[in-house]
Amino acid sequence: MRRRYALILLYVLAGCATPAGKTPVPPAPESTPPHVAEVPKAPAGPITPPTASGDMVFDVWAQQFYARALAAGVTRETLDRELAGLTPDPRATSLDSRQPEFSKPVSDYLKGVVSGDRAAIGARRRADLTFLAAVEEKYGVPRDILLAIWALESGFGAIQGDMDVVRSLASLAAQGRRRDWAEGELIAVLKVIQAGEHPRSRLKGSWAGAMGQTQFIPTTFASTAVDFDGDGKRDIWGSQADALASAANLLKKAGWVAGQSWAREVSVPDGFDWSVTEGPRLTPSEWEAKGVKRADGLPWSPGDATAQAQLVAPAGAGGPAFLLFPNHFAIRKYNNSLAYALGVGMLADSFTGQGKLARAWPDETPLALVDRMTAQRALAALGFDPGQPDGVVGAGTRKALRDWQKARGLVADGYLSPAMVQKLKTEAGAS
């Protein structure tokens, strides 16, 4: 749904982008965006599109796309008008292929997200925007969560992106990493134009097609955006009410549970088995039986007491630990990144002066791309499958690392530090 602060944060961090390139945004999702439109098969018969960009790859794609778009319900009139003179945007394809040399540690990312300036602006907005009470009542999502998403996605609406979404998505569909996904989004945005809901000149956004104050990709706009201010159009660019209510609708559809927390910081006993992080989902009382307790010592609320929660330690055993409730995972439907969802929740708490951690973040060292990929290859060579060695330290890599750590009698927290990279290199080299 994503910002933004950083496009590609890997959980230790994975980049930042829900679709991407948004303004202050966080970590890039650890998985494919949730709203992927199916691209239909093209009808038989030759079709000549009105595109001749001079880029052979782009023009071949455009000719083939024209037929598929017709089959998907986009009219010839719309295609002829919107594809006329279309050329690939090198900015979009360059940003799509970018892989940062160093990953930003989760603690550095979160310290940047939960800033004093953002907290102060959010506190003012929660008092000034009178429509928020009605949004909360209708969708059951707290205003602070919506304000935090708004802050991360577009700097409270100030930085929405100025790229032509049609051109960006066409460029990615022809030459990007996720071509089928981009093509589905392009068809969706062409249908928005075709329906007369917004002209193309209004459809500005990020290099990955994320639009408006809450950075919706086109399929999400089509399925989830709402006209909350009642002016007859869904305007996530110019209407704060429409934008925040649309975000609330997304979270509600993602399973937001009114009356439950998004997460709570917890403490664990000495000698704790960290291999259970990112694993089972248990009730707070079941976690307490394992020695896991609220860090602030307060009792669980009635809503939280019966919820299933997952334990995470984003910076390893040396940093704060959290129980993640179902609402955390609803936020991740917006941007599937642990760091992003933690950032939203912690920033939301800060608007009312809450959320101070009992255990401070440790000092972390950024890992170079070559080190991250080396660790993944070493894990695979040692029989612990992390998935593709792409340098993204996602859930698969962390699980493989925990399994290897546990098998070697180490603290099995799944945290990839420089020291852990060296241990993996040494063992894999020896074997």
N, C-alpha and C positions, 0 to 999 in steps of 0.2 A: 502496500500500500503504500514508506521511508522514508538531502535532508538537509547540503546538509552538512554535517560536520566532517565527514570523511567518507568516502565512498566505499572504501574497501577495507574494513576493519575485520580482522579474523577473530574469532571469539577470544582467542588470544589474538587476535581479533580477525574477524572477517569483514572486510571493507565496508562501506556504508551505502547502501543504496537499495532502495526498494525501487524498483526499476532504477533508479540511479540518478546520478548527477544532480540531485536536488541540492538544495542549499545546505545549511548546516546539517549534514546528515551523518548518520552512523554507519556501522558495519554492514558490509554487503551481506545479503542473505546467505545462509549456508545451504540453501536449496533453491530450486527453481521457483519463480514467482507463482503464487497459488492460482492466479486467474489466467490459465492458458487456453486460448480459444483453439478449437480444432480447425485446421485448414482443410477445406473441402477439395475434392478432386476437380480438375479443370474439365470443362465441357470439350467435346471434340470440335475440330474446326479451327482454321487459322484466324488469329486475331492480331491486329497490329496496333499497339498502344501509341499514344501521342508523345512518347518519350524518346529522345535521342540526345543523350547527355555527352556522348563521346567516350564514356567509360564502358568498355565492352561488357564487363561482368554485370554492371548495373543495368545496362540496356537489355541484355539477355534475360536477367531476372524480371525486369519490368514487363517484357513481352509475355513471359510465363505467368506472372502475377495477374495481369489483366484478365486472363481467362479464369483464374481461380477466384478472383474478386467478383466477377460476374456470377459465377456459380454460387457464391456466398450471399448474393442479394444486393451487391453494389451495382448501381445502374451505369450504363455506358456514359450517360451525361455527366455523372459525378466523376467517373474515372477520367474521361476526356478532359474535364476541366481541371481536376486536381493533379493529374500526372503530367499535364502539359508543361514542358520546359523543366521538369524536375531533374535535379542533379544530386549526386550523393554528397553528403556533408562529411568531410574528412574529420571534423571534430568529433562527431558521434562515433565513428569507427575507431578513431584513435583512443578515445576514452574507454570504449568497450574492451579493447585489447590490453589496456594498461594493467600491469601487475606491480604494485609497489615493492621496492627493494627491501624495505623494512616494514614489519607489521607493528601497529601501534598497540602497546600493552593495554589490556582491558582497564586497568586502574587509571592510566593516563587518559583514556577516552572518557571514562565516567567522571573523573575530576573536571574535565573540560565541559562536559554536558551540564553538570549540576553547579553552575556558576552563580555567584551572587547577583549579577545583573539579570540573568534569566529568572531567578527566583523573585526578584523585585518586580520585574515586568509582569510575570505570571500572577503575582499577588494583586497587582492593580487591575489586571484584566478580569480576574475572577470576581472582583467587586463591581467593575464598570459594565460588563456585558450582561444586560438584564435578561436576555433570551436564554441564558445558560440554565436557569432553573427549569424552564419548559423542556429543554433538551434532555436534562437529567430525568425529568418525570416521564417523558415518553420512552426513552431508550434504556434507562437504568444505569447509564455509565456516568461516573462522577466527573464533574466539570474539570477537576484538576488533571485527570488523565487526558482529557481532550485538549486542554491547554498545553500540556507537556508535548503531546504529539504535534500540535500546531507549532510550538516553539522549535522542535527539532526538524520538522519538515520544511518550514519556510521562514523561520525567524519571526513567528507571529504574523505571517502573511506578507512580510516585507520582501522576501527573496523567493520568487516563484519559478524562476527560469525564464529565459527569453528566446528559446530555440523553437523553430517551427516543428511541431510534433509530427506532422505528416512527413516532412523531409527526414527527420531523425529516424523515425521508424522504418521508412523505406530504405535508408542507408543500412540499418541493422538487418533488415530482412534480406538485403542483397549480399551483404558482406560481413555481418556480425557473427558472434559466437552462438547465438540462439535464434536462428533464422526463422524457424517455424513459429516460435513464440512471438517474435517481432512482427511477422506477417499477420498473425491473428490480431495483434493489437492495432496494426495499421488498418485492417478491415473494420475493426470496431470504431476507430476514429473517423474513418470515411463515412460510416453509417450515421455518426453524430452529425456530421456536416450535411449529409443527404437528407436527414430528417428535419433540417432547419433549426435544430436546437441551438447551435452556435456556429458562426462562420469560422472558416479556417484561421482568419486573422486573430481570433480570440484564443485559439488552441495553442497557447505557448506553454513551454515546460522545460524539462530537463533533456539531456541528450538521450535518455532511455525512455522518453515518452511520458514521464510522470508530470501531472498537470495540477495547477492551482495551489491554493493555500494549504491543502492537505495532501498534495502530490499523488493523486490517483492516476493509475494507468487507465487507458481507455475502456478496457473490459470492466474494470471496477467502477468507473464512472457510470457506464451503461447500466450495471446491475444494482448499484448501491447508492449513488448520489441522490439527494432529496432536495426538494424545494421547500425549505423550512420557513422562509420569510413570506411565502405565499404570493410572489410576484409573477408566477406562471412559468418560471424557468429555473433549472438547477444550475446555479452559478457558483462554482467553487473557486472562482477567480476573484470576483468582486463582492460577494456576500459572505460575511463572517458567519452569519447564522446558517446558511446553506453548507458552508465548508465544515463547520464543527458538528452540525447535525449529521452530515454525511459520514464523518469519521465515527460518530456514535453508532450510526446504523451499521457500519462495517463491523465494529466491535460486538454489537449485539448479535449480528448474524454469525460471528465467529465464536459465540458461546459465552459472552460476558455474563457473569452471575452477580446480580445486585446483592449487596450486603456482605460480599467476601473481599478479602484483601487481594492484592496482586502478588505479594511476597512478604516475608518477614525474615529479618536477620536472626540467626540462631547461633548457639554455642554448642560445641561438642566436647566429649571427655577426652582425656589423654589416652593415647593408644587406639583412637577411633579407626575403624576400617573405612578409609576413604574410597574404596572401590565401589561403594554403593552410590556415589554421586552420579547424577544423570541416569539413575537407574529406576528403582521401584517408586511408585507413587503410593504413599501411605498417609493415614490420618495423623494429625499432630500427636495424638496419644500413642500411636504405634511408634512414631519417631522418638517420643519421650522414653519409651521402653528401651530404646537403643542409646539413650543418653543425650539425645538432641533436644535442646530447650530454647525457648525464646531468649534472645540475648538481653532484652530489656527486663526480663523477669515477670512480665505481666501475663495474665491468663489469656487463653485463646478466646476470641469472640465466638458466639454461637454459630455464626456462618462459617468461620474458619475451622471450628472444632470437628466438623463432620466432613470437611473437604479432603480430597486426596492431593497430597503435595509431594514435590520432588526436591531432593537436596542437591544443591550445586555449590561449588567452590571455584568461582571464576578465576581467581589468582592462585589457586592451589591451597594446600593446607596452611600456608603462612598468611593467608588473607581472610577476609570475612566470608562466612557461609550463609546461605539463604535457603529457606523452604519456599519453593515456587508453587503458587496456587493456580487453579485453572485460568484465572484472569490474566496471569502472566502469558499463558499460551495463546489467549485471545489477542493480546498485543502483538504476538509474533505472527499472527495472520496478516498483520499490517506490514511487518518487516521481519523476516524469519532469522533474527539474530538475537542471541542471548544478551549480548552487550546492549543492543538497541532497546530491548524490552526492559532491561534493568535500568537503563538511562531514563526511559519514559517514567517508570514507576518512582525512581528516586527523585527526579525533578518534580513530579507531581506532589510528592510528599513535602518537598522544600517550599512550596507555595504557602503552606500553612506553618512553616517553621519546624516540620517534623523531618524524620529520615536521617538524622545524624547516626553514624555507625558506631557501634560499641568497639569494634576492632578495625583499626586503620588498614588502608591498603598498603601492601609492601612496596618497596622500590623494585621495579621490574626493568629488565633489559630488553629492548626491542630485538627481535630475531630477524636476521637476514633471510631473504627468500631461499638462498642456497642452503642455509641451515635447516629451514623448515622442510624443504624437499629431501634433503639428506636424511633427516630423521624419519620421514615417511618411508623412504626406500629401505632404510635399515630395519624398521619394524617389519616390513614385508619380507625382507630377507631372513629375518629371525622367526617367521611364521605367525606374525600378528598383523592381520590385514587391515591397513588404514584406508583402503580405497585408493583412488588415483593419486599419485604423488604430484599434486598440483600446488603445493605450498600453502594451501588453505587449511588451517588447523581447526577443522570442524568436528562434529560429533563422532564421526567414524575414526578420525585420527586420535581423538581423546580416549575413545573406548579401547582402541588397540594399545595405546600407551598405558592405560590403567591395567590392562591384562598383562602386559609385559612387566610393568612395575611389580604387580602382585606376585607374578611368577618368580621374580628375582628378589623377593623379600624387601622391596622398597616401599616407601609411602605411596600408595596407589591412588594419587589424586588426579592423574591425567594431565598434569601441568607440565608443559614443555618449556623448560628453562635451558639456558646455555649449558649448564652442567649436565642436564639430562641428554641434550643433543650429543655431547661428548661421550657419555656412557654408551649411547646407542651406536655411535660411530666406532668406538673401540671394540664393542662386542661383535658387531656385524663384520668389521674388518678381520677380527680374529677367526671368525667362523668361515 
